[in-house]
Amino acid sequence: MRIWDEEMETLAGLELEALQLERLRATLRRIRESGAPYSSKMEEAGLSPDDIRSIRDVSRLPFSRKADFRASYPLGMLAVPRRDVVRVHASSGTTGSRTVVAYTATDLETWSELVARFATAAGVVADDVAQISFTYGLFTGGFGLHYGLEKVGAMVIPASGGNTELQLGLMTDLGTTVLVATPTYALHLAEEGSALGFDFEACGLRVGLFGAEPWSEGIRRRIEEGLCISATDNYGLSEVVGPGVSGECEMKNGLHVSEDHFLAEVVDPVTGEPLPDGRQGELVLTTLTREAMPVVRFRTGDLTSLDREPCGCGRRSARMSKVLGRSDDMLIIRGVNVYPTQVEKALLEVEGIEPHYLIVVDRKAELDRLEVLVEVSEGVFSDDTRAMRQFAGRVEYHLKKVLNVRARVSLKEPHSLERSQGKAKRIIDKREL
Ligand code: DLL
């Protein structure tokens, strides 16, 4: 198994910590010299870069949040002169207003290296033909994967999102071997393709690089079966770089974090206290090499845990567990915390359930009610209302057993729920309307 940057991806222990400390202090100095907003946070906390004497001192530094980007919209977070910026992207704005992120030429070079690392870890090589079905534009997914895969030497097809027939045509004509998409779109492609009689087994597709939204192991299985590929997960966020913070290797036992570029911590989402390895909490990231917009202790809102045990692939970097979801997506239903991925996992444990669902939360007489709309397979769907009610009852029973929360299940005909071309929207919260 090839490692893209063997020296950096196998760095661990004291050597790694020394590099991280040097880079962290340099980042803090650059922030202070540029007068970027975080410098006043450091001042308020009475801290200077020289107070950070060991990597563990990072926990003394104040947090930063998405709100800091919004407060300085569009480019107030810059730590370099504006003329050094060669590209901007913007976050999707799903959880509020848009945030703009900027890159210097060196930042773009680093970003390509980061993507090349996780693509190589997933098994991509120079002979591959990579079809990018992420939207190209302000979203970091399209351009991020594009330049990283070119760096690996793959032949890149910038297909962009949507238009399934075009996607399938390109796959056949150009011999696509690697698919880049959101897991939701990969599922959609598998479904539409098989309806159109496309033979995924016979086409050369072999690896999937999927990310940008949470997805359970059940969805991974469905995608792997549907597209006849090995499906891997990669993670990132605009404010920190875009895709390339972490990604799975072929062992698929966690996402390797590029720790020479990002310092990863997991904290208690409520108190902000650092949590030990293995404990699930909110991921907090500090960039160690970003020039244009460095971020320090950025609260990602994403829930995961860290594992520093060595991995069979030879990389020594810490691994993140698959992201459970964003803390903002957590539903509190009659006092019980529920994440959409937990609902997804439980649903897919029932035979006859399809991986297309929508969660609707409502409040009646001060009580939260959870409804799950989910498609069933052709074999299960019928006009026999009694049989359907019984099946729904079985799903409800299973959800109650796993999630400890009662949910009403409405079974839907195959292909009836709306499909997404990008990130899926899983929750409709009528309590906010
Ligand atoms: O989604 C960057 C990206 C593009 C990552 C392509 C991977 C592939 P944003 O639009 O800023 O950036 O959204 C970032 O998406 O905080 C997570 O909540 C979620 N997310 C991204 N990757 C994963 C993943 C891109 N692999 C937000 N698993 C993050 C779970 C993910 N959630």
Residues whose N, C-alpha, C, O or C-beta is under 5 A from the ligand:
A	BS01	DLL	S91 S92 T140 G141 F210 G211 A212 E213 P214 D233 N234 Y235 G236 L237 S238 G242 P243 T300 D302 V323 R326
